[in-house]
Amino acid sequence: MDQDAIPEDLDRRIDALTERSTLTRSRIIEDALSNGRTLAWQERWVAGIEQGLAEADRGEFASEDELAAVLNRYAAG
C-alpha cells in the first residue's frame, strides 16, 4: 500500500458517503480533519437525514402540540 493512500475500507466508506450525500470526498475528509467529525459520525449523520426524509415522504410530521411541547421543554425561563 502506498504510504499516502487511504486504507481500502475507509476509501469505500468515503465513496459510499459521497453517493448518499451532496458532499465531495475532499469535504468529507476536510470535515473529519478540521472538525473532528469521524467517518462513523458522518455516516450516522447522513443516515439520520435519510431517515428524516423518508419519514417526511410518508407524511410523518410532528403535530403542532408535539412541537409546542418540545419548544416549551427547552424554553428559557
N, C-alpha and C positions, 0 to 999 in steps of 0.2 A: 504494500500500500504506500502511496506517495505520502511523504511526511506532512504535506499541506492539505491532503484530501480529508474530507469528512467521512467518517465511517459509513458503510453502506446502509445500515439500519437507520441511522439519522438522516441520511440523504433521502431515503424512501419516505420517511415521515415528513420531511420538509416538502417533498414533491406532493404528497397527499394533501398537506395543508394548503399549498398553492392552488390545487384543484378545487378544494372545498371553500375557498375564500377569495377575496379580491386582493390578497397580499402577494407580493413577489417574494421570491427566495431571499433576495437581499433584505427586504423589510423584515421578514421573519427572523433572520439571523441577527440583524441590527437590533430588533426589539429584545431578543434574548441577551445580547451582549450589553446593550445600553441601559435596559430597564430591568434586567434580571428576571425576565419572564421566560421560564423554561419552556422547552418544546412541549412537555406534558401540559403545562399551564395553558399554552396557546391552543393545544388540541382540545382541552376541556372548554375553553372559551368559544371556539368555533362550534363545538358540539352543542353548547348551550344556546347559541344563536340559531343553529339549525333546528333545535327543539322548539324554540320560541316561534320561529317562522312557521313550522309545521302546525303548532297549536293555533296560531293566528289563521292559517289557511283553513283549519277546521272550524273556525269561528269561536274558539275557546278564549274569550276575553274575560278579564275581571269585571265584576259588576261595579256600579258606582258606590254601593255600600262597602264592597271589599276594598276598593281604592281608598275610600274615606277612612276605613279602619286602619289601614297601613299608614296613611299620612298622619292620622291622629296619634298613632303609636310613636312616631318619630318627631312629632312637632315639638318645638322648643316651648318650654313653659313651666 
